[in-house]
């Protein structure tokens, strides 16, 4: 890149090589660079991923969050805190409320100023869900729960198959070279196992765990969950969410999550934002753990791991396997019916208003009903369950349409 005449000014670039400032004198840029280098060498954070934490909104107060950030920093993580508090070893970017904090977080992720983020609420698109990590009480080993928030698919079994891949990707990015996979004994487990074994037979490498119970098999019981029989425990996200809450807070009576690494990163094919979720009940130790979890994933090149695993799974027939699952699950008269084939998507517009209280199995139908009424809508999954998102100006009309069709009361 050409330096302006006389060499008095040099461009600043972010981590992606984008010019962000052309106005600083060269002496100041050099001085700042040496200051940052000295600080990085002193703290041991040189070359480490930068992780952003939003701290506003915790049930335990903002002090709980900044202490978690400081604890992670003391262990070597590079942390930027967004909120109103400050702590040694942590850079603070001030924000007055949650909305401003999330805006700053998104901006830092987009610019490359941050490599990942930890937050207490995030609206992931359908197809993306989070892989949590817990300490199993039986033997004190770490186990990945796939998944814990979000929705991989509106079809339960398809979602569990995707969850298995998300769990494998997360574990591998964190250094588990050959993670063992078990499927929790919930509705759909047998079909999910059959689909995963088909992928394995076709060439996608999956190491199935064996239950500790006498009858064995890869379907995990409650005993296996407590003892950590597998590295990756596959389940639906709502069950996974309950597991996370129970495992994280069973020593405290439920109001304070004191163990583990939180609800984990949002994973999905082609999804390129590293955002990890905490509960508003997550305590200081879990906050620190989540920051370290994010740092591990960024350092472990999770994007590259994800691309590789999905490429291998596709070669083994992933798309066909998932298509067969959807075909077997599709009810007559549902959203996939020919009667809805001619429904056209209205022109896109900003969707910031959420409509909750809709069953996950009805989510696609609800969106189609709004499209029929010429209201643009998208489905999503918040921390409290499935939502339909619409433009704020059309919220009342959308609620009226969905209420008339029985989707909401």
N, C-alpha and C positions, 0 to 999 in steps of 0.2 A: 504494500500500500504506500502511496506517495506521501511524504511528509511535506507540509506547507513550507513556503519559502522562509528562509532564515532559520528554520528548525526551531522556531519558538513554540510551536504547538504540535502536539501529537494526539492521535486518536485513542480513546479508551474503547476497549472491546470487552464484551461479556464472554461467558464460557463457550458460546456457540460461534464466536468470532464476529459477532455483529457490532458495528460501531455504535456506541451509545453516547459519546461525548467528544466534541472536537475543540473544546474551548479551554482546556486546562494547560497552563504553562508547563513546559517540559520539566523544569526543576521541581514543580510541585508533584507531578506524576511520579518522577523518580523517587522523591522523598517518601511519598505515600506507599510506593511499591516496597521500599526497604523496610518501612514500618510494619507493613502487613507480613513481610517475610520474617522479620524478627519475632513478631507476635506468634506466627504459625510455628516457628521453631521452638519457641518457649513453651507453647501449650501442647505441642505434638500433633497439631491438627493439620499440618501442611499436607495437601493432596487428598485430604479426607472429604467425603461428600458433605454438602451443606444441607442441613435439615431444618425446615421451618416448623414451629409449633404455634398454633393459635391457642391462646390461654383464656379467653373470655367465655363464660357459660358453664363452667364446672359447678356441680352441686356442692363441692367442697371448697369453693372459693378460688380466687386467682392465685393466692399464695401457694396452694397445692400444685398448681401448674408450673409456676416459675421455679419451685423447688425441684420438680421433676426435671426441668430443663437444666438446672444447675447440677443436679446429680449426674445426668447423662454427660454433661460437659466435663465434670470432674473425672469421668471414666474415659475421656478422650474423644467424645463426639463433638462435632462442630455444629452448634445450634444457633439459630436465629429465633428469638421469641417475639411474637406479635401480641401486644397487649399494653398494659399500663405499668407493669412491674419491671424491675431490673435486678440482675444478679451477677456476681463475679463469674467471668468465663463465658458469659452469654451476651450476645449482641441483641439489643431490644429495638424493634421498630414499633413506634407507638400507634395505637388504634383506640378509638373511643368506644366501639361496640363491635358485636360479632359480624355485622354486615361489612363494616370497613375492614375488619381483620381478614375476612375471607377474600375480599377484593384484593388486598395486598398480597395474600398468599397466592392467589391465582396469577397475579402479575409477576411475582418472583419465579413461579414455576414456568411461566410462558417465556420469560426473558432468559432463563437459564441461570439466574442468580441463585436459585435453590435447586437441589437435585431431588428433593422429596419433601413431603409435608405430613404432619400429624395434626389431626383436627378431631372435633367431637361431633361434627355433623357434615355429611356430604351427600349430595344427590347423584348417585351413580346411574348411568343408563342401564336399561335392561340388557343383559349379556355380561355385565360386570358384577362381580361379588368379591367379598374380602376373605382372605385366608388368615385366621387367627393363630396364635401360638400360646399354648398353656404349659404349666408345670403339672404333670400328672402326679397325684398324691401317693400312688402305690410305690413308685420307685424314683420319683423326683426327676424323671426325664422330660425333655421337651417333646411336645406333640403338636402337629399342625392340624387345625380344624378347618376343613374345606366344605362349606364356607360358613361365614358368621353374620354378615349383613349383605344387603343387595340381592339381586336375583339374576342368576346365570341364564335362566330360561323360564318362560311361563309354563312349560311342561316339566313336571317334577323329575321324571327319570332322565330326560335330556339334561336338565340342570345338574343332576348329580354326576353324570358322566363328565360334563364340563368342569364341575367342581374338583373331580379327581385330577384332571390336567392342571388346574390352577394350583392345587396343593403340591403336585409334583414340581411344577415350575418354581414355586416359592421355596420349597425345601432345597432344591438344587441350587438356586441362587444364593441361599444361605450356607452352602457348603456341604449339604448332605448328598453325596455322590450317587447313591443308589437307594432312594427312600422306599420303604415298604408301605404298601397301600392296603388299608382295610376299609370295609363299607359298614357303617353302623346299621344295626338291625331295625330299620324303620321302613315305612311303606315305600315300596319301589326299590328296595335294596337288591333283591334278587335279579330284577331286570337290569339294573345298573351294572351289577357284577357281570351278567351275561354279555352286555355290550362292551365292557372293558376287556373281558377275556377274548372277545372277537377281535378287538384292536390288537391285543397281545398276540393272538394267533396269526394276524396279518403282518406282524413285524414291528409293532410299537412296543418297546421294552417297558414292561411294568412288572415290578416285583411285588407279588401279592403277599400280604402278611398272613400268618396262621393264628387263629384264635387260641388263647391259652386254655380254653375249655377243652374237655376230653374229646368232644366231637370235632374239634378243629374247624377248618374252613376259613374263608376270608371275610365272612360276615361277623362283625365284631359285636360282642355283648357288652353290657355295662361293666363287667369285670375287666374286660380288655381296655375300655376307655380309662378306667381308674389306674390300671397298671402300665398303660402306655405300650400296649402290644405292638402297635404300628407307628410308623413315623407320621403318616398322613391318614387322618380319619375322615372319610367321605360321608357327608350327610346333606340334608337340605339346609338352607341358610337359617330358617327360623329355629330348627332344632339346634343347629350350630350356635346360634345366638344364645340360647338357653344354657348350653354347655359352657360357653365362654363365661357367662355371668356366674354360673355355679362354681366353676373351677377357680375363677379369679377372686371370689369373695366368700368361699365357704368357711374360711377361718375367722371372718369378721361379722358374720350374721347377715351379710347381704348388702349392707348400705355402703360399703367401702371396698373397692376392688384393690387388693393388695398384692396379688401374685400374677406373674406372666408378663406378656408383651402386648396385650391389647388385641383388638379385633382384626388388625392386620391390613395389608394392602389390597386395593381394588385390582382384581385381575380379570382380563378378558382378551380375546384374540384381537390384536391390533390396538389395544388400549395403551396409551403412551404416557399416562400421568401417574406418578408415584404418590398416591395419597393413602395414608393409613388412618384407621379409625380408632378412636377411644370412646368409651362411654362417659357420660357426664358424672358417673359414679366412680370412674377410674382414679385411684389414689396415686400419690407421688411415685411409688416404686414402679407402677405400671406405665405411668407417663414416661419415666426414664427408659423403661424397657422398650416402649414403642419407638422412641427416637433412635435407640440402638438398632432395633429391628429395621427401621427405614434405612439407616446407614449401611447395614449389612447388605440389604437388597441393592442399593445403589452401587456399592463397591463390588458386588457380585455380578454386575451387568445383567440385571433381571430382564431387561428388554431383549438382549441377545439370547438369553436362555429361553424366553418365551417364544421367540421367533423359531428357534431350533426345534423346540418340543412340538409346536403346532405344525411345523413342516413335516416332521417325522410322523405325527399322528395323521395328517392328511394323506401321506403316502400309504398309510395302513388303512385308509378308507373311513376316516372320521366323518366326513360329510355324509356319506352313505349311511353309516351307522346311526347318526343323529336323525337323518331323514326317515329312516325306518321306524325309529322310536316315535317321532311325531305322527307318522301315518297310523301307527298302532294305537296311539292315544287319542287321536282326533275324534271327538263326538259328532254325531250327525246333528246338523242344525247349529253348529258353533260358528266361530269367527271364520273358519276356513271354508264354510259352505259356499256353494256357487252363488247363492243369493247376495253375497257380499262382494262378489268378484268385480262388480262394476263401480264399487265405491271409490271415489277419487280423493286423494289427499288434497285438502285446501292449501292455498298459498301459505308458506311458512311465515311465522311471526314470533316475536319474543314470548316465551312462556315462563313466567315467574310465579304464577299462582298455582297452588297445589290443592287437589281434591283427594282426600283420604277416605278410608272406610270401604274400599272396594276390594272384593276377594281377588287374590292373585290370579285365580283361574278365569276371572271375568275381565281382567285388565285389557286384553286385546279387543274384546267385544265392546267395552266402554269407549275406547278410543274410536272405534269404527262408528259407533252411534253419534259421537260428536262430529266426526267427519261428514256423516250423512246430513247433519244439521249445519254444515258449512262452518264449523268451528274447528280451527286447527288445534290439535292436541298431541301430546307425547306421553308415553308411559314411562315410569321411573320407579325407583325404590329408595325411599328415605330410611332413616334409622328406625322409624316406627312402623314401617310397612310399605306396601305398594301405594303409589299415588298416580293420578293423572294430572298432567301439567298443562295449563292453558294460559292465555293472555289475561292479565288482571282485569282488563276492561270487559272481558267476556265470561268472567267467573260466575256471576249470577245466572246468566243464561245457560251455561254449561251444567251447573248444579240442577237447574230446572229440568234439562233434558235427561240427565242421568237419574234424577229422582223419579221422573215419569216412567222410566224404563225399569225401575226397581234396582238399579245398581247401588244407590245410596238411599238412606232413609231421611 
